Amino acid sequence: QVQLVESGGGLVQPGGSLRLSCANSGMIFSIYVMGWYRQAPGKERELVATITSDGSINYADSVKGRFTISRDNAKNTVYLQMNGLKPDDTAVYYCYLYGEMYRSHYWGQGTQVTVSS
């Protein structure tokens, strides 16, 4: 089984920082895509950042220069460091994993990030 356990969401003022963590406590894949999507009220779910097993990183244009995705393979964990947060970053952030072995997609339960003064 795959279980994506998210943490780090919360309330922060504009310009502040948060670090999201997502740990895969289940099956480990050699070939994967892992990262974060977000969904704000009234909007579609959108990609925030992903990292692949070969190290390729992709960011949404709206977060480039402010967010950094990284991973700790020993802990089977991906991180999203969010700096310079803006009210438009307010959303539910979902951890995402695609494992090639079974061509399967997995989602975390979501964690709320609210940027407000």
C-alpha positions as CSV (number, residue, x, y, z in Angstrom):
1,Q,0.0,0.0,0.0
2,V,0.9,3.6,-0.4
3,Q,0.1,6.2,2.2
4,L,1.0,9.8,1.8
5,V,1.2,11.6,5.1
6,E,1.2,15.4,4.8
7,S,2.2,18.0,7.3
8,G,3.2,21.6,7.6
9,G,0.1,23.5,6.5
10,G,-1.3,26.4,8.5
11,L,-2.0,30.1,8.7
12,V,0.8,32.5,7.8
13,Q,1.0,36.2,7.1
14,P,1.8,37.5,3.6
15,G,5.5,37.3,3.0
16,G,5.9,34.5,5.5
17,S,7.1,31.0,5.0
18,L,5.9,27.4,5.4
19,R,7.5,24.1,4.7
20,L,5.2,21.2,3.7
21,S,6.3,17.6,4.1
22,C,4.9,14.5,2.5
23,A,6.1,11.1,3.5
24,N,5.3,7.9,1.7
25,S,5.0,5.3,4.4
26,G,4.1,2.5,2.0
27,M,5.4,1.0,-1.3
28,I,8.5,2.6,-2.7
29,F,8.9,3.0,-6.4
30,S,12.2,3.2,-8.4
31,I,10.6,5.3,-11.1
32,Y,8.2,8.0,-9.9
33,V,6.9,11.5,-10.0
34,M,6.2,13.1,-6.7
35,G,5.2,16.6,-5.7
36,W,2.4,19.0,-4.9
37,Y,-0.8,20.2,-6.4
38,R,-3.1,22.8,-4.9
39,Q,-6.8,23.8,-5.2
40,A,-8.2,27.1,-4.2
41,P,-11.9,27.8,-3.7
42,G,-13.6,28.1,-7.1
43,K,-10.6,27.0,-9.0
44,E,-9.3,23.8,-10.6
45,R,-6.6,21.8,-9.0
46,E,-3.2,22.9,-10.4
47,L,0.3,21.7,-10.4
48,V,2.6,23.5,-8.0
49,A,5.9,21.5,-8.2
50,T,7.1,18.0,-9.0
51,I,10.3,16.1,-8.8
52,T,11.0,12.9,-10.6
53,S,13.1,9.9,-9.7
54,D,15.8,11.1,-12.2
55,G,15.9,14.5,-10.5
56,S,13.9,16.6,-13.0
57,I,12.0,19.4,-11.3
58,N,9.0,21.4,-12.6
59,Y,7.4,24.4,-11.0
60,A,4.3,26.4,-11.8
61,D,5.2,29.8,-13.2
62,S,3.3,31.4,-10.3
63,V,5.7,29.9,-7.7
64,K,9.0,30.0,-9.5
65,G,11.6,31.8,-7.4
66,R,9.5,31.5,-4.2
67,F,9.0,27.7,-3.7
68,T,11.5,25.0,-3.6
69,I,10.8,21.3,-3.9
70,S,13.3,18.8,-2.5
71,R,13.4,15.2,-1.4
72,D,15.0,13.0,1.2
73,N,15.2,9.5,-0.3
74,A,16.3,7.9,3.0
75,K,13.0,9.1,4.5
76,N,10.9,8.6,1.4
77,T,9.8,12.2,1.9
78,V,9.3,15.2,-0.4
79,Y,9.4,18.8,0.9
80,L,8.0,22.1,-0.4
81,Q,9.6,25.1,1.1
82,M,7.3,28.1,0.5
83,N,8.8,31.5,0.9
84,G,7.3,34.9,0.1
85,L,3.8,33.6,0.5
86,K,1.0,35.6,-1.0
87,P,-2.8,35.5,-0.4
88,D,-3.1,33.9,-3.9
89,D,-1.2,30.9,-2.5
90,T,-4.1,30.1,-0.2
91,A,-5.3,26.7,-1.1
92,V,-5.5,23.1,-0.1
93,Y,-2.2,21.5,-1.0
94,Y,-2.2,17.9,-2.0
95,C,0.8,15.6,-2.1
96,Y,1.0,13.5,-5.3
97,L,2.8,10.4,-6.2
98,Y,2.9,8.5,-9.5
99,G,4.6,5.2,-9.5
100,E,5.6,3.7,-12.8
101,M,5.7,0.1,-11.7
102,Y,1.9,-0.2,-11.5
103,R,1.2,3.1,-13.4
104,S,-0.7,4.2,-10.3
105,H,-1.5,7.7,-9.0
106,Y,-1.8,8.4,-5.3
107,W,-2.9,11.5,-3.4
108,G,-2.5,12.8,0.1
109,Q,-5.5,14.0,2.1
110,G,-4.6,17.6,1.6
111,T,-3.4,20.2,4.0
112,Q,-4.7,23.8,4.2
113,V,-2.4,26.7,3.6
114,T,-3.9,30.1,4.4
115,V,-2.0,33.3,3.7
116,S,-3.7,36.2,5.4
117,S,-3.0,39.2,7.6
